[in-house]
Amino acid sequence: MVDTSVKLGDWVLDNPVIPASGTFGYGYEFADLYDINCLGSLSIKGTTIEGRFGNPTPRIAECASGMLNAVGLQNPGAEQVKTVELPRLAKCFSKKVVANVSGFSIEDYVAVCEALDGEEQVGIFEVNISCPNVHGGGMAFGTDPASAAAVTRAVKAVTTKPVYIKLSPNVTDIVSVAKACEEAGADGISMINTLLGMRLDLNKRKPILANKTGGFSGPAILPVAVRMIYQVYEAVKIPIIGMGGVSSARDVLELMMAGATAVEVGAANLVNPYACRDIVRDLPAEMKKYGISRLSEIIGGAH
Protein backbone atom coordinates (compact mmCIF):
# COMPACT_ATOMS: atom_id res chain seq x y z
CA MET A 1 0.00 0.00 0.00
CA VAL A 2 1.43 3.38 -1.01
CA ASP A 3 0.93 6.65 0.89
CA THR A 4 -0.28 9.49 -1.35
CA SER A 5 -0.78 12.07 1.43
CA VAL A 6 1.08 15.40 1.48
CA LYS A 7 1.17 18.41 3.81
CA LEU A 8 0.81 22.07 2.91
CA GLY A 9 1.97 23.54 6.18
CA ASP A 10 -0.37 22.04 8.79
CA TRP A 11 -2.97 21.07 6.17
CA VAL A 12 -2.86 17.36 5.31
CA LEU A 13 -4.20 16.37 1.88
CA ASP A 14 -5.15 12.77 1.05
CA ASN A 15 -3.32 13.25 -2.25
CA PRO A 16 -1.63 16.18 -4.02
CA VAL A 17 -4.14 16.53 -6.88
CA ILE A 18 -6.00 19.86 -6.98
CA PRO A 19 -8.07 21.10 -9.94
CA ALA A 20 -6.72 24.55 -10.84
CA SER A 21 -8.75 27.72 -10.53
CA GLY A 22 -10.79 28.62 -13.58
CA THR A 23 -10.98 25.10 -15.00
CA PHE A 24 -13.23 23.45 -12.41
CA GLY A 25 -15.82 26.14 -11.68
CA TYR A 26 -16.91 25.87 -8.06
CA GLY A 27 -16.55 22.10 -8.01
CA TYR A 28 -20.18 21.13 -7.72
CA GLU A 29 -20.52 21.20 -11.51
CA PHE A 30 -18.22 18.15 -11.61
CA ALA A 31 -19.91 16.40 -8.68
CA ASP A 32 -22.60 15.22 -11.10
CA LEU A 33 -19.90 13.26 -12.96
CA TYR A 34 -17.98 11.66 -10.07
CA ASP A 35 -17.38 11.86 -6.32
CA ILE A 36 -15.10 14.90 -6.10
CA ASN A 37 -14.10 13.95 -2.55
CA CYS A 38 -11.43 11.77 -4.18
CA LEU A 39 -9.48 15.00 -4.85
CA GLY A 40 -6.85 16.38 -2.49
CA SER A 41 -8.64 19.73 -2.64
CA LEU A 42 -9.83 22.10 -5.36
CA SER A 43 -9.09 25.71 -6.23
CA ILE A 44 -12.29 27.64 -6.80
CA LYS A 45 -12.79 30.11 -9.63
CA GLY A 46 -10.82 33.32 -9.19
CA THR A 47 -12.75 35.73 -6.96
CA THR A 48 -12.77 39.52 -7.18
CA ILE A 49 -14.47 41.81 -4.68
CA GLU A 50 -17.16 42.83 -7.21
CA GLY A 51 -18.72 40.53 -9.79
CA ARG A 52 -17.18 40.54 -13.28
CA PHE A 53 -18.64 39.59 -16.64
CA GLY A 54 -15.15 39.04 -18.01
CA ASN A 55 -13.73 39.78 -21.44
CA PRO A 56 -15.73 39.94 -24.68
CA THR A 57 -15.77 36.90 -26.94
CA PRO A 58 -14.00 35.13 -28.58
CA ARG A 59 -12.20 34.09 -25.39
CA ILE A 60 -10.66 30.79 -26.47
CA ALA A 61 -8.22 29.90 -29.25
CA GLU A 62 -6.85 26.46 -30.06
CA CYS A 63 -3.11 25.75 -30.25
CA ALA A 64 -0.97 22.70 -30.86
CA SER A 65 -0.57 20.89 -27.51
CA GLY A 66 -2.53 23.55 -25.65
CA MET A 67 -4.95 26.44 -25.77
CA LEU A 68 -5.21 30.19 -25.29
CA ASN A 69 -7.80 31.67 -22.97
CA ALA A 70 -8.75 35.24 -22.16
CA VAL A 71 -11.84 34.71 -20.01
CA GLY A 72 -11.02 37.78 -17.92
CA LEU A 73 -11.83 36.62 -14.38
CA GLN A 74 -15.56 36.19 -14.87
CA ASN A 75 -17.06 35.57 -11.40
CA PRO A 76 -20.04 36.64 -9.27
CA GLY A 77 -18.01 38.54 -6.67
CA ALA A 78 -16.87 37.75 -3.14
CA GLU A 79 -20.24 38.12 -1.42
CA GLN A 80 -22.00 35.65 -3.70
CA VAL A 81 -19.09 33.21 -3.47
CA LYS A 82 -19.44 33.40 0.30
CA THR A 83 -23.22 33.11 0.51
CA VAL A 84 -24.09 30.95 -2.51
CA GLU A 85 -21.17 29.13 -4.14
CA LEU A 86 -19.30 27.85 -1.07
CA PRO A 87 -22.46 26.59 0.70
CA ARG A 88 -23.54 24.81 -2.48
CA LEU A 89 -20.10 23.20 -2.80
CA ALA A 90 -20.20 22.11 0.86
CA LYS A 91 -23.14 19.84 0.04
CA CYS A 92 -20.96 17.64 -2.17
CA PHE A 93 -17.38 18.29 -1.02
CA SER A 94 -16.35 17.64 2.58
CA LYS A 95 -12.78 18.95 2.39
CA LYS A 96 -11.32 22.44 2.59
CA VAL A 97 -10.72 24.36 -0.61
CA VAL A 98 -8.16 26.73 -2.05
CA ALA A 99 -9.69 30.20 -2.47
CA ASN A 100 -8.16 31.89 -5.52
CA VAL A 101 -8.11 35.67 -5.02
CA SER A 102 -7.77 38.23 -7.80
CA GLY A 103 -7.77 42.01 -7.96
CA PHE A 104 -6.69 45.19 -9.71
CA SER A 105 -5.18 46.91 -6.68
CA ILE A 106 -3.73 45.96 -3.31
CA GLU A 107 -6.98 47.14 -1.76
CA ASP A 108 -8.91 44.67 -3.94
CA TYR A 109 -6.81 41.72 -2.78
CA VAL A 110 -7.19 42.79 0.85
CA ALA A 111 -10.96 43.18 0.54
CA VAL A 112 -11.48 39.68 -0.91
CA CYS A 113 -9.27 38.06 1.74
CA GLU A 114 -11.12 39.91 4.48
CA ALA A 115 -14.47 38.84 3.03
CA LEU A 116 -13.56 35.14 2.89
CA ASP A 117 -11.25 34.87 5.91
CA GLY A 118 -14.00 33.63 8.22
CA GLU A 119 -15.10 30.83 5.90
CA GLU A 120 -14.27 27.46 7.48
CA GLN A 121 -14.28 25.81 4.04
CA VAL A 122 -11.29 27.87 2.93
CA GLY A 123 -8.00 26.11 3.73
CA ILE A 124 -5.63 28.60 2.11
CA PHE A 125 -5.71 31.73 -0.01
CA GLU A 126 -4.10 31.51 -3.45
CA VAL A 127 -3.44 35.15 -4.28
CA ASN A 128 -3.26 35.49 -8.04
CA ILE A 129 -0.79 38.22 -8.98
CA SER A 130 -0.22 36.64 -12.37
CA CYS A 131 -3.34 36.78 -14.53
CA PRO A 132 -2.35 37.80 -18.08
CA ASN A 133 -5.92 38.21 -19.30
CA VAL A 134 -7.02 41.47 -17.68
CA HIS A 135 -5.89 45.05 -18.14
CA GLY A 136 -4.68 46.95 -15.08
CA GLY A 137 -3.44 45.01 -12.08
CA GLY A 138 -3.27 41.23 -12.26
CA MET A 139 0.01 40.22 -13.84
CA ALA A 140 1.53 43.66 -13.23
CA PHE A 141 1.95 42.80 -9.55
CA GLY A 142 3.58 39.47 -10.36
CA THR A 143 6.31 40.81 -12.62
CA ASP A 144 7.97 43.06 -10.02
CA PRO A 145 9.42 41.71 -6.75
CA ALA A 146 8.59 44.87 -4.79
CA SER A 147 4.97 44.88 -5.95
CA ALA A 148 4.62 41.17 -5.23
CA ALA A 149 5.98 41.71 -1.74
CA ALA A 150 3.61 44.63 -1.14
CA VAL A 151 0.56 42.49 -2.00
CA THR A 152 1.87 39.68 0.19
CA ARG A 153 2.35 41.93 3.23
CA ALA A 154 -1.07 43.52 2.78
CA VAL A 155 -3.05 40.28 2.63
CA LYS A 156 -1.05 38.65 5.41
CA ALA A 157 -2.02 41.58 7.65
CA VAL A 158 -5.75 40.88 7.32
CA THR A 159 -6.08 37.09 7.23
CA THR A 160 -5.59 34.24 9.67
CA LYS A 161 -5.26 31.70 6.86
CA PRO A 162 -2.09 30.64 5.02
CA VAL A 163 -1.35 32.79 1.97
CA TYR A 164 0.14 31.29 -1.21
CA ILE A 165 1.16 33.74 -3.91
CA LYS A 166 0.47 32.62 -7.49
CA LEU A 167 3.39 33.67 -9.67
CA SER A 168 3.60 34.61 -13.33
CA PRO A 169 6.02 32.81 -15.69
CA ASN A 170 6.09 35.95 -17.85
CA VAL A 171 9.20 37.28 -16.12
CA THR A 172 12.94 37.17 -16.65
CA ASP A 173 13.70 36.06 -13.08
CA ILE A 174 10.90 34.23 -11.27
CA VAL A 175 13.24 33.35 -8.39
CA SER A 176 13.59 36.97 -7.29
CA VAL A 177 9.79 37.36 -7.19
CA ALA A 178 9.39 34.16 -5.16
CA LYS A 179 12.07 35.22 -2.68
CA ALA A 180 10.46 38.64 -2.27
CA CYS A 181 7.12 36.98 -1.45
CA GLU A 182 8.76 34.65 1.06
CA GLU A 183 10.54 37.56 2.77
CA ALA A 184 7.23 39.45 2.92
CA GLY A 185 5.61 36.58 4.84
CA ALA A 186 4.07 34.30 2.21
CA ASP A 187 3.28 30.81 3.52
CA GLY A 188 3.78 29.26 0.11
CA ILE A 189 4.14 29.77 -3.64
CA SER A 190 1.73 28.66 -6.36
CA MET A 191 3.24 28.37 -9.85
CA ILE A 192 3.12 28.69 -12.77
CA ASN A 193 0.24 30.58 -14.30
CA THR A 194 -0.22 30.69 -18.06
CA LEU A 195 2.28 32.04 -20.57
CA LEU A 196 1.27 35.10 -22.58
CA GLY A 197 0.41 34.20 -26.16
CA MET A 198 -1.51 35.16 -29.30
CA ARG A 199 -3.08 33.50 -32.37
CA LEU A 200 -4.05 35.19 -35.60
CA ASP A 201 -7.04 34.60 -37.87
CA LEU A 202 -5.45 34.48 -41.33
CA ASN A 203 -8.72 35.23 -43.12
CA LYS A 204 -9.56 38.27 -41.01
CA ARG A 205 -5.88 39.22 -40.59
CA LYS A 206 -6.30 40.04 -36.93
CA PRO A 207 -5.99 38.33 -33.51
CA ILE A 208 -8.48 35.53 -32.84
CA LEU A 209 -9.08 36.62 -29.24
CA ALA A 210 -11.10 39.77 -28.62
CA ASN A 211 -8.55 40.56 -25.90
CA LYS A 212 -5.80 40.10 -28.55
CA THR A 213 -3.56 38.17 -26.12
CA GLY A 214 -4.37 35.33 -23.76
CA GLY A 215 -2.91 32.78 -21.40
CA PHE A 216 -1.28 29.77 -23.07
CA SER A 217 -1.81 26.52 -21.16
CA GLY A 218 -1.77 22.78 -21.78
CA PRO A 219 0.86 20.03 -22.15
CA ALA A 220 3.25 22.27 -24.10
CA ILE A 221 4.10 24.36 -21.04
CA LEU A 222 5.02 21.45 -18.72
CA PRO A 223 8.80 21.79 -19.32
CA VAL A 224 8.61 25.49 -18.42
CA ALA A 225 6.79 24.65 -15.18
CA VAL A 226 9.32 21.96 -14.28
CA ARG A 227 12.23 24.35 -14.83
CA MET A 228 10.73 27.23 -12.85
CA ILE A 229 9.58 25.07 -9.94
CA TYR A 230 13.03 23.49 -9.81
CA GLN A 231 14.65 26.94 -9.62
CA VAL A 232 12.29 28.34 -7.00
CA TYR A 233 12.54 25.22 -4.81
CA GLU A 234 16.28 25.82 -4.50
CA ALA A 235 15.73 29.46 -3.49
CA VAL A 236 12.89 29.32 -0.93
CA LYS A 237 11.98 27.23 2.11
CA ILE A 238 8.19 27.54 1.85
CA PRO A 239 5.97 24.94 0.08
CA ILE A 240 5.19 25.14 -3.62
CA ILE A 241 1.92 24.22 -5.30
CA GLY A 242 3.01 23.34 -8.82
CA MET A 243 1.01 23.50 -12.03
CA GLY A 244 1.47 23.97 -15.75
CA GLY A 245 0.67 21.40 -18.42
CA VAL A 246 -0.18 18.55 -16.04
CA SER A 247 -2.32 15.85 -17.62
CA SER A 248 -1.16 12.56 -16.05
CA ALA A 249 0.01 10.94 -12.83
CA ARG A 250 3.51 10.87 -14.27
CA ASP A 251 3.40 14.65 -14.70
CA VAL A 252 2.43 14.97 -11.03
CA LEU A 253 5.49 12.98 -10.00
CA GLU A 254 7.71 15.10 -12.23
CA LEU A 255 6.54 18.38 -10.71
CA MET A 256 6.90 16.97 -7.22
CA MET A 257 10.45 15.80 -7.88
CA ALA A 258 11.17 19.32 -9.16
CA GLY A 259 9.96 20.69 -5.83
CA ALA A 260 6.16 20.88 -5.69
CA THR A 261 4.32 19.62 -2.60
CA ALA A 262 0.91 19.59 -4.29
CA VAL A 263 -0.02 19.81 -7.97
CA GLU A 264 -2.88 21.62 -9.70
CA VAL A 265 -4.41 20.37 -12.94
CA GLY A 266 -5.77 23.04 -15.26
CA ALA A 267 -6.40 22.79 -19.00
CA ALA A 268 -6.68 18.99 -18.85
CA ASN A 269 -10.07 19.41 -17.12
CA LEU A 270 -11.38 21.25 -20.18
CA VAL A 271 -10.32 18.40 -22.46
CA ASN A 272 -11.43 15.56 -20.18
CA PRO A 273 -13.78 16.33 -17.26
CA TYR A 274 -12.57 13.15 -15.55
CA ALA A 275 -8.88 14.15 -15.76
CA CYS A 276 -8.34 14.79 -12.06
CA ARG A 277 -10.23 11.68 -11.02
CA ASP A 278 -8.13 9.60 -13.41
CA ILE A 279 -4.87 11.09 -12.15
CA VAL A 280 -5.80 10.31 -8.54
CA ARG A 281 -6.72 6.77 -9.59
CA ASP A 282 -3.47 6.27 -11.50
CA LEU A 283 -1.11 7.68 -8.87
CA PRO A 284 -0.58 4.50 -6.79
CA ALA A 285 0.36 2.41 -9.84
CA GLU A 286 2.67 5.15 -11.13
CA MET A 287 4.33 5.36 -7.70
CA LYS A 288 4.94 1.60 -7.64
CA LYS A 289 6.40 1.80 -11.15
CA TYR A 290 9.14 4.11 -9.86
CA GLY A 291 9.58 2.45 -6.47
CA ILE A 292 7.88 5.22 -4.50
CA SER A 293 6.12 4.14 -1.30
CA ARG A 294 5.47 7.58 0.25
CA LEU A 295 4.70 10.46 -2.06
CA SER A 296 5.91 13.05 0.44
CA GLU A 297 9.42 11.61 0.24
CA ILE A 298 9.94 12.60 -3.40
CA ILE A 299 9.29 16.35 -2.96
CA GLY A 300 12.37 18.02 -4.39
CA GLY A 301 13.88 14.60 -5.02
CA ALA A 302 15.55 15.73 -8.26
CA HIS A 303 17.84 18.15 -6.41
C-alpha positions, 0 to 999 in steps of 0.5 A, spaced: 500 500 500 502 506 497 501 513 501 499 518 497 498 524 502 502 530 502 502 536 507 501 544 505 503 547 512 499 544 517 494 542 512 494 534 510 491 532 503 489 525 502 493 526 495 496 532 491 491 533 486 487 539 486 483 542 480 486 549 478 482 555 478 478 557 472 478 550 470 473 546 475 468 552 476 466 551 483 466 544 483 459 542 484 458 542 476 463 536 476 460 532 482 454 530 477 460 526 474 464 523 479 465 523 487 469 529 487 471 527 494 477 523 491 481 529 490 486 532 495 482 539 494 480 544 489 481 551 487 475 555 486 474 560 480 478 566 481 474 571 486 474 579 485 471 583 490 465 585 485 462 581 480 465 581 473 462 579 466 469 578 463 472 579 457 468 579 450 468 573 446 471 570 442 475 568 449 478 561 447 483 559 441 486 552 439 493 551 439 498 545 438 498 541 444 494 547 448 490 552 448 489 560 449 484 563 454 482 570 455 476 569 459 477 575 464 476 573 471 468 572 470 465 571 477 459 573 481 463 577 486 466 575 493 459 576 497 455 571 492 461 566 493 461 566 500 453 566 501 451 561 494 457 558 491 461 555 497 455 553 501 452 549 495 459 546 494 459 544 501 453 539 500 458 535 495 465 536 497 467 535 505 474 537 504 477 544 505 478 548 498 483 553 495 480 560 495 483 563 488 483 571 489 484 576 484 484 584 484 486 590 480 489 593 486 492 591 493 486 594 496 482 589 492 486 583 494 485 585 501 478 586 501 477 579 498 481 576 503 477 579 508 471 577 506 472 570 505 477 569 511 472 567 516 469 561 511 471 554 514 471 551 508 477 555 505 483 552 507 488 557 504 488 563 499 491 563 493 493 570 491 493 570 483 498 576 482 499 573 475 493 573 470 495 575 463 488 576 461 485 582 464 488 590 463 490 593 469 493 590 475 493 582 475 500 580 472 503 587 473 503 585 480 507 578 479 512 581 474 515 586 479 518 583 486 517 589 490 509 589 488 509 582 489 511 583 496 507 589 497 501 584 495 503 579 500 504 583 506 497 587 505 493 580 505 497 577 510 495 583 515 488 581 514 487 574 514 488 568 519 489 563 513 495 561 510 497 565 503 500 562 497 502 567 492 500 565 485 506 567 480 507 569 473 512 565 468 512 571 464 518 574 467 525 574 466 527 572 473 521 568 477 526 566 483 527 573 485 519 574 485 518 568 489 524 570 494 520 577 495 514 573 497 517 569 502 521 575 505 514 578 505 511 573 509 508 568 504 506 561 507 507 558 500 508 559 492 503 557 487 506 556 480 506 557 474 500 561 471 499 561 463 504 564 458 502 570 454 500 568 447 496 570 441 493 566 435 491 570 428 485 569 424 489 568 417 482 570 413 480 576 417 488 578 418 487 580 426 488 576 432 483 571 434 481 573 441 477 579 442 482 581 448 488 580 442 492 576 447 491 570 452 494 565 457 497 559 453 496 553 457 496 545 456 501 540 455 506 544 451 508 548 457 510 542 462 517 543 461 517 550 463 513 549 469 518 543 471 524 548 470 521 554 474 519 550 480 526 546 480 529 553 480 524 556 486 525 550 490 532 551 491 531 558 493 525 558 498 523 554 504 516 555 503 511 549 500 510 550 492 503 548 489 506 546 482 502 547 475 502 547 468 501 542 463 499 537 467 495 531 464 497 525 467 500 521 474 507 521 471 506 529 470 504 529 477 510 525 479 515 530 475 513 536 478 513 533 485 520 531 484 522 538 481 519 541 488 512 541 488 508 539 494 501 539 491 499 539 484 494 543 480 491 540 474 488 546 469 487 545 462 486 537 462 479 538 465 477 542 459 479 536 455 477 531 459 472 532 465 474 526 468 482 528 468 483 529 475 479 523 477 483 519 473 490 522 475 488 520 482 486 513 480 493 512 476 497 515 482 498 508 486 500 504 480 505 510 477 508 510 484 509 503 484 512 503 477 518 508 480 519 504 487 515 510 490 512 508 497 510 515 500 509 520 495 511 526 500 518 523 500 519 525 493 518 532 494 524 536 491 527 529 489 531 531 483 535 536 487 
